[in-house]
Every structure is written in structure tokens, then in C-alpha cells.
Amino acid sequence: MAREELTRLTGNTTGGNCGQGDCPNVYRTPSGSFIVQGDMSTAFTPPAGEGLVEIPEEVLREAVRALGW
């Protein structure tokens, strides 16, 4: 799936500090699931095929606002 197929929910507001998609973000896929971009985390070892990312609380809050929840 290409990034262009995703709806970016965060980093779109005026005054945001995100450049060309190079900071923590939340995206929505065409099927309604979410893709989270953030710094790799080593909090624990996830199961095979999964990964951990860490994103700031403000990014999740922005995504919730964008969805109107």
C-alpha cells in the first residue's frame, strides 16, 4: 500500500511541526484500519510479524479530533 492511499489524520493542522511525513503520525486506510508512524520502541519483544512504535499523546488526540470522536 502506498502512502498516497492513506488518509493522514495528524500533522495537517496549521502550526504543526511535521515536515514531509518525518514525524509521528496516524493514518487511516481505505478499509478503516489505522497505521501508526513513530519512533521504534524496545519496551518489550512483540510476536513475530509485529512491531512497536511510540508516539506522543498529542498525536493520538489530534487523530481523535480529526475523526470527530
Secondary structure, DSSP 8 states (H G I E B T S, - for coil): --GGGSEE-SS-STT----SS-S-EEEE-TTS-EEEE-EE--SS---TT---EE--HHHHHHHHHHHT-
